[in-house]
Amino acid sequence: MDDGADVVSMLHKSRRELLPGVIGGTEETTTGVIRLRALQEQGKLEYPIVAVNDADTKHLFDNRYGTGQSTIDGIIRATNLLLAGKTCVVCGYGWCSRGIAMRARGMGSNVIITEVDPLRALEAVMDGYRVMPILQAAPLGDIFVSATGDINVIDRAHFELMKDGAVVANSGHFNVELNLVALKELSTSIKPVREFVEQYTLRDGRRIFVLGEGRLVNLAAAEGHPSAVMDMSFANQALCSEYMAKNHGSLRKEVYRVPLDIDRNISRLKLQAMGIQIDTLTPEQQAYLTSWESGT
């Protein structure tokens, strides 16, 4: 079981002698799946892996509601800022970023989305957010949160345009989303001003506040996701590990989606745990949905 493909990366780069003993794996995060697909595309993936992150019972809940809540929780714990009336710039509009944007807007922030994917950008527009390049958003934002899985999302050119007192945080997998090397080069001093908050003072006197050393703010400054949403992710990990143990002999060295029956079973179990009941199709309804002969 992996989170960020760190174990996979180590096995493929420096501990290759262990690979013959590995029959398969599972991956928890968006960043990890990106790395695994890169390995697969290069023909270097040495065993099959199930992309747990791509399960509906993972990204629709853990990413959106878990990351959304815990990221805002981390920002507030670290700064005690009032989000109402602030302009919050969310970099990316994947499931994690959607959750962050949703929670920020719910607490009264004016939310700006930055994206590189036209489909996700269009979704953000249709969801009612302002969408623009980050270079345009840089002088407008009071709070910046990156959750893309890429490097230098918030870069030198953006720091140079930010207003005095801007707060910058990362909720992607690694601290590389914020170019802190460039920010340090632009600064005359760096000092902690409260727990989990560092003040970078730029040459012109502007101050930029970095939360949690640029690492995952929901873990660095808060407690991460509530167990009530992580339970589905861990259920995916456990059941997909069982699936891999039973089926690895017939699987190629590729990245696989979570089997639909596992996804639906976890949904059923979660609803049962919450004491919620739902309808079931009647035989007549089931027959209608599986027939091509009926229609208008």
C-alpha positions as CSV (number, residue, x, y, z in Angstrom):
1,M,0.0,0.0,0.0
2,D,1.4,3.3,-1.0
3,D,0.7,7.0,-0.6
4,G,2.4,9.2,-3.2
5,A,4.2,6.3,-4.9
6,D,7.1,6.8,-2.5
7,V,7.6,3.1,-1.9
8,V,7.1,2.3,-5.6
9,S,9.7,4.9,-6.5
10,M,12.2,3.6,-4.0
11,L,11.7,0.0,-5.2
12,H,12.1,0.9,-8.9
13,K,15.2,3.1,-8.3
14,S,17.3,1.8,-5.4
15,R,15.9,-1.5,-4.1
16,R,15.2,-3.4,-7.3
17,E,16.4,-6.6,-5.8
18,L,13.1,-6.6,-3.8
19,L,10.9,-6.4,-6.9
20,P,10.7,-10.1,-7.6
21,G,8.9,-10.5,-4.2
22,V,6.3,-7.9,-5.0
23,I,3.1,-9.3,-6.6
24,G,1.2,-6.0,-6.7
25,G,0.3,-2.8,-5.0
26,T,-2.3,-0.1,-4.3
27,E,-1.9,3.7,-4.5
28,E,-3.8,6.2,-2.4
29,T,-3.1,9.6,-3.9
30,T,-3.6,11.7,-7.1
31,T,0.2,12.5,-7.1
32,G,1.0,8.8,-6.7
33,V,-1.2,7.8,-9.6
34,I,0.4,10.4,-11.8
35,R,3.8,9.0,-11.1
36,L,2.6,5.4,-11.6
37,R,1.1,6.2,-15.0
38,A,4.4,7.8,-16.0
39,L,6.2,4.6,-15.0
40,Q,3.7,2.6,-17.1
41,E,3.9,4.8,-20.1
42,Q,7.7,4.4,-20.1
43,G,7.4,0.6,-19.8
44,K,9.2,0.6,-16.4
45,L,6.4,-0.4,-14.1
46,E,7.4,-3.8,-12.6
47,Y,4.1,-5.0,-11.1
48,P,0.4,-4.3,-11.3
49,I,-1.1,-1.6,-9.1
50,V,-4.7,-0.6,-8.4
51,A,-5.2,3.2,-8.4
52,V,-7.3,3.5,-5.2
53,N,-7.4,7.3,-5.7
54,D,-9.5,6.9,-8.8
55,A,-12.3,5.1,-7.0
56,D,-15.5,7.1,-6.6
57,T,-15.6,6.2,-2.9
58,K,-12.1,7.8,-2.6
59,H,-11.9,11.0,-4.7
60,L,-15.5,12.0,-4.3
61,F,-15.3,11.9,-0.5
62,D,-11.7,11.8,0.8
63,N,-10.3,14.2,-1.7
64,R,-13.3,16.6,-1.9
65,Y,-14.7,16.6,1.6
66,G,-11.7,15.4,3.5
67,T,-9.1,17.6,1.9
68,G,-11.5,20.5,1.6
69,Q,-12.3,20.6,5.3
70,S,-8.9,19.7,6.7
71,T,-7.1,22.2,4.5
72,I,-9.3,25.1,5.6
73,D,-8.9,23.8,9.2
74,G,-5.1,23.9,8.9
75,I,-5.1,27.5,7.5
76,I,-7.4,28.7,10.2
77,R,-5.5,26.9,13.0
78,A,-2.2,28.3,11.8
79,T,-3.4,31.9,11.2
80,N,-6.7,32.5,12.9
81,L,-7.7,34.5,9.8
82,L,-11.3,35.4,9.1
83,L,-12.0,33.9,5.7
84,A,-15.2,35.9,5.2
85,G,-14.5,38.7,2.7
86,K,-11.0,37.5,1.8
87,T,-10.0,36.6,-1.7
88,C,-8.9,33.0,-1.8
89,V,-7.0,31.7,-4.8
90,V,-7.2,28.0,-5.3
91,C,-4.7,26.5,-7.8
92,G,-6.2,23.6,-9.6
93,Y,-9.7,22.3,-9.9
94,G,-9.4,18.6,-9.3
95,W,-11.3,16.9,-6.5
96,C,-9.1,18.2,-3.7
97,S,-9.2,21.8,-5.0
98,R,-12.9,21.6,-5.5
99,G,-13.3,20.7,-1.9
100,I,-11.1,23.6,-0.8
101,A,-12.9,26.0,-3.0
102,M,-16.3,24.8,-1.8
103,R,-15.3,25.2,1.9
104,A,-13.6,28.6,1.3
105,R,-16.7,29.9,-0.5
106,G,-18.9,28.5,2.2
107,M,-17.0,30.6,4.8
108,G,-17.5,33.8,2.9
109,S,-14.4,34.0,0.7
110,N,-14.3,35.3,-2.8
111,V,-12.8,32.3,-4.6
112,I,-10.6,32.5,-7.7
113,I,-9.7,29.3,-9.5
114,T,-6.5,28.9,-11.7
115,E,-6.3,25.9,-14.0
116,V,-4.4,24.5,-17.0
117,D,-7.0,22.0,-18.1
118,P,-9.8,23.7,-20.2
119,L,-12.4,21.1,-19.1
120,R,-11.8,21.7,-15.4
121,A,-11.6,25.4,-15.9
122,L,-14.9,25.4,-17.7
123,E,-16.4,23.4,-14.8
124,A,-15.1,26.0,-12.3
125,V,-16.8,28.7,-14.4
126,M,-20.0,26.8,-14.5
127,D,-19.8,26.3,-10.7
128,G,-19.8,30.0,-10.3
129,Y,-16.1,30.8,-9.6
130,R,-13.9,33.4,-11.2
131,V,-11.3,31.7,-13.4
132,M,-8.0,33.3,-14.6
133,P,-4.3,32.7,-15.0
134,I,-2.4,32.7,-11.7
135,L,-0.4,35.6,-12.9
136,Q,-3.6,37.7,-13.0
137,A,-4.7,36.3,-9.7
138,A,-1.4,36.9,-7.9
139,P,-2.0,40.6,-7.0
140,L,-5.7,39.9,-6.0
141,G,-5.4,37.1,-3.6
142,D,-5.2,37.3,0.2
143,I,-4.8,33.5,0.6
144,F,-3.3,31.1,-1.9
145,V,-3.7,27.3,-1.8
146,S,-2.2,25.0,-4.3
147,A,-3.4,21.4,-4.7
148,T,-2.3,20.2,-8.2
149,G,0.4,17.6,-7.8
150,D,2.8,19.7,-10.0
151,I,6.0,21.7,-9.3
152,N,6.4,25.5,-8.9
153,V,2.7,26.1,-9.3
154,I,3.2,29.3,-7.2
155,D,6.4,30.7,-8.6
156,R,8.8,33.6,-8.5
157,A,6.7,35.8,-10.9
158,H,3.7,35.3,-8.7
159,F,5.4,36.1,-5.4
160,E,6.7,39.3,-7.0
161,L,3.1,40.5,-7.6
162,M,1.5,39.4,-4.3
163,K,0.1,42.0,-1.9
164,D,1.7,42.7,1.5
165,G,0.4,40.1,4.0
166,A,-0.5,37.4,1.4
167,V,-0.8,33.9,2.9
168,V,0.5,30.9,0.9
169,A,-0.2,27.3,1.6
170,N,0.1,23.9,-0.1
171,S,-2.3,21.0,0.1
172,G,-0.8,18.9,-2.7
173,H,1.4,16.0,-1.9
174,F,4.8,17.6,-1.8
175,N,6.1,21.0,-0.8
176,V,7.5,21.6,-4.4
177,E,4.2,23.2,-5.4
178,L,5.5,26.4,-3.9
179,N,8.8,27.6,-5.2
180,L,10.2,28.5,-1.8
181,V,13.8,28.6,-3.2
182,A,12.7,31.5,-5.4
183,L,10.8,33.1,-2.5
184,K,13.9,32.9,-0.3
185,E,16.0,34.5,-3.0
186,L,13.5,37.4,-3.2
187,S,13.6,37.9,0.6
188,T,15.8,39.8,3.0
189,S,14.7,37.9,6.1
190,I,12.7,34.8,7.1
191,K,11.4,34.4,10.6
192,P,8.7,32.5,12.4
193,V,5.9,34.7,13.6
194,R,3.7,32.0,15.1
195,E,3.5,28.2,15.1
196,F,3.4,26.9,11.5
197,V,3.8,30.4,10.0
198,E,6.9,31.9,8.6
199,Q,7.2,35.5,7.4
200,Y,9.2,36.1,4.3
201,T,10.1,39.9,4.1
202,L,10.8,40.9,0.5
203,R,13.3,43.6,-0.5
204,D,10.5,46.2,-1.0
205,G,9.1,45.5,2.5
206,R,6.2,43.3,1.5
207,R,5.6,40.3,3.7
208,I,4.5,36.9,2.5
209,F,3.4,34.3,5.0
210,V,4.1,30.6,4.3
211,L,2.2,28.0,6.2
212,G,3.7,24.7,7.4
213,E,7.0,25.2,5.6
214,G,5.1,24.7,2.4
215,R,4.2,21.1,3.2
216,L,0.7,19.7,3.5
217,V,-1.1,22.3,5.5
218,N,-3.8,20.0,6.7
219,L,-1.2,17.7,8.3
220,A,1.4,20.3,9.2
221,A,-1.0,22.7,11.0
222,A,-4.0,20.5,11.7
223,E,-4.9,16.8,12.1
224,G,-5.6,15.7,8.6
225,H,-8.9,14.2,7.5
226,P,-11.6,13.0,9.9
227,S,-11.8,9.2,10.2
228,A,-15.4,9.4,9.1
229,V,-14.2,10.1,5.5
230,M,-10.9,8.2,5.6
231,D,-12.6,4.9,6.4
232,M,-13.7,4.6,2.8
233,S,-10.2,5.2,1.5
234,F,-8.8,2.6,3.9
235,A,-11.5,0.2,2.9
236,N,-10.5,0.6,-0.7
237,Q,-6.9,-0.1,0.2
238,A,-7.8,-3.2,2.1
239,L,-10.2,-4.7,-0.4
240,C,-8.0,-3.8,-3.4
241,S,-5.1,-5.5,-1.6
242,E,-7.2,-8.6,-1.3
243,Y,-8.2,-8.3,-5.0
244,M,-4.5,-8.0,-6.0
245,A,-3.6,-11.1,-3.9
246,K,-6.3,-13.1,-5.5
247,N,-5.8,-11.9,-9.1
248,H,-2.2,-10.8,-9.6
249,G,-1.5,-13.8,-11.7
250,S,-3.8,-12.7,-14.5
251,L,-2.9,-9.0,-14.3
252,R,-0.4,-7.2,-16.5
253,K,2.2,-4.7,-15.2
254,E,-0.2,-1.8,-15.5
255,V,-2.2,0.7,-13.4
256,Y,-5.8,-0.6,-12.9
257,R,-9.0,1.1,-11.7
258,V,-10.7,-0.1,-8.6
259,P,-13.2,-2.8,-9.6
260,L,-16.7,-1.4,-9.7
261,D,-18.1,-4.1,-7.4
262,I,-15.6,-3.0,-4.7
263,D,-16.5,0.7,-5.1
264,R,-20.2,-0.1,-4.8
265,N,-19.8,-2.4,-1.9
266,I,-17.9,0.2,0.1
267,S,-20.8,2.7,-0.7
268,R,-23.3,0.2,0.6
269,L,-21.3,-0.4,3.8
270,K,-20.8,3.3,4.4
271,L,-24.6,3.9,4.1
272,Q,-25.3,1.0,6.5
273,A,-22.8,2.5,9.0
274,M,-24.6,5.8,8.7
275,G,-28.0,4.2,9.2
276,I,-29.2,5.2,5.8
277,Q,-31.4,3.0,3.6
278,I,-32.0,3.4,-0.1
279,D,-34.4,2.0,-2.7
280,T,-33.8,-1.1,-4.9
281,L,-35.0,-1.6,-8.4
282,T,-38.1,-3.8,-8.9
283,P,-37.7,-6.7,-11.4
284,E,-39.8,-4.7,-13.8
285,Q,-37.5,-1.7,-13.5
286,Q,-34.4,-3.8,-13.9
287,A,-35.8,-5.4,-17.0
288,Y,-36.6,-2.0,-18.5
289,L,-33.1,-0.7,-18.0
290,T,-31.6,-3.7,-19.6
291,S,-33.9,-3.8,-22.6
292,W,-33.5,-2.1,-26.0
293,E,-37.0,-2.8,-27.1
294,S,-38.9,-0.5,-24.9
295,G,-38.9,3.3,-25.5
296,T,-40.9,6.3,-26.5
